[in-house]
Amino acid sequence: MKIDFTGQNILITGGTKGIGKKLVDDYKKLGGNVWFTGRDKLLKNDNYFCVDFSDSRAMDTFTKEICELDIDILVNNAGTNKIGNIEEYDISDYEKIINLNLTSCFKTTQAIVPKMKTKKYGRIVNITSISSFITMPLRSAYCSSKFGLLGLTKSSAVELAKYNILINAVGPGVTQTELTVNVL
């Protein structure tokens, strides 16, 4: 079977490191027109959006910009994690994780769906985690965000199926990325 994304416009959030970077590289190799996000202010690429999803103004600017794109495939991959005891967990860290891992996915999906509905085609993949199903101690914020993303995936998949928009989640286990190494 030959996989070919020629002519497909693909947006990958969190595309400068780890799983996201590999996705960007692979989609390009398979012929896709790839746009991606990250927080590296020095990276120069016509298809790159430098955006910090924890900044609501930056998120709003980004969603306005991507409304203009004709995206066929969205991969919501951007994410972060910080471990800690729930009773000592800083609320600003919790909010940052929820905003990046869940709210940014909601807003990005919300921004690109209208064009997908119009053309009656779209594919959305939400990178959840094995932590969407099982958990470990000290992960309440991360697991909350990933359980929420799984719920967003399921509800939006049912809602948008009639427009030929297929929405799925992929929940990797422990993967050797910079984020995982730093957290563990």
ChimeraX attribute file (.defattr): number of C-alpha atoms within 10 A of each C-alpha:
attribute: neighborCount
match mode: 1-to-1
recipient: residues
	/A:1	3
	/A:2	5
	/A:3	8
	/A:4	13
	/A:5	18
	/A:6	13
	/A:7	10
	/A:8	17
	/A:9	18
	/A:10	23
	/A:11	29
	/A:12	25
	/A:13	27
	/A:14	28
	/A:15	26
	/A:16	21
	/A:17	15
	/A:18	17
	/A:19	18
	/A:20	23
	/A:21	18
	/A:22	13
	/A:23	20
	/A:24	24
	/A:25	14
	/A:26	13
	/A:27	20
	/A:28	17
	/A:29	13
	/A:30	14
	/A:31	15
	/A:32	20
	/A:33	19
	/A:34	23
	/A:35	22
	/A:36	25
	/A:37	23
	/A:38	21
	/A:39	15
	/A:40	13
	/A:41	9
	/A:42	7
	/A:43	12
	/A:44	10
	/A:45	10
	/A:46	8
	/A:47	12
	/A:48	20
	/A:49	22
	/A:50	19
	/A:51	21
	/A:52	18
	/A:53	26
	/A:54	17
	/A:55	12
	/A:56	12
	/A:57	12
	/A:58	13
	/A:59	20
	/A:60	16
	/A:61	11
	/A:62	20
	/A:63	18
	/A:64	13
	/A:65	12
	/A:66	16
	/A:67	16
	/A:68	11
	/A:69	15
	/A:70	17
	/A:71	23
	/A:72	22
	/A:73	24
	/A:74	25
	/A:75	26
	/A:76	26
	/A:77	27
	/A:78	25
	/A:79	24
	/A:80	17
	/A:81	21
	/A:82	19
	/A:83	16
	/A:84	15
	/A:85	12
	/A:86	14
	/A:87	6
	/A:88	7
	/A:89	15
	/A:90	11
	/A:91	11
	/A:92	9
	/A:93	15
	/A:94	18
	/A:95	15
	/A:96	20
	/A:97	24
	/A:98	24
	/A:99	22
	/A:100	22
	/A:101	30
	/A:102	25
	/A:103	21
	/A:104	24
	/A:105	25
	/A:106	16
	/A:107	15
	/A:108	22
	/A:109	19
	/A:110	13
	/A:111	20
	/A:112	24
	/A:113	23
	/A:114	13
	/A:115	17
	/A:116	20
	/A:117	16
	/A:118	10
	/A:119	13
	/A:120	15
	/A:121	19
	/A:122	22
	/A:123	18
	/A:124	25
	/A:125	17
	/A:126	25
	/A:127	25
	/A:128	28
	/A:129	22
	/A:130	16
	/A:131	20
	/A:132	21
	/A:133	12
	/A:134	9
	/A:135	14
	/A:136	9
	/A:137	9
	/A:138	14
	/A:139	16
	/A:140	19
	/A:141	23
	/A:142	24
	/A:143	24
	/A:144	18
	/A:145	27
	/A:146	26
	/A:147	19
	/A:148	18
	/A:149	25
	/A:150	22
	/A:151	14
	/A:152	19
	/A:153	23
	/A:154	14
	/A:155	12
	/A:156	19
	/A:157	19
	/A:158	12
	/A:159	12
	/A:160	18
	/A:161	15
	/A:162	12
	/A:163	15
	/A:164	15
	/A:165	23
	/A:166	18
	/A:167	23
	/A:168	18
	/A:169	21
	/A:170	14
	/A:171	16
	/A:172	13
	/A:173	10
	/A:174	11
	/A:175	11
	/A:176	10
	/A:177	11
	/A:178	11
	/A:179	15
	/A:180	14
	/A:181	10
	/A:182	9
	/A:183	10
	/A:184	7
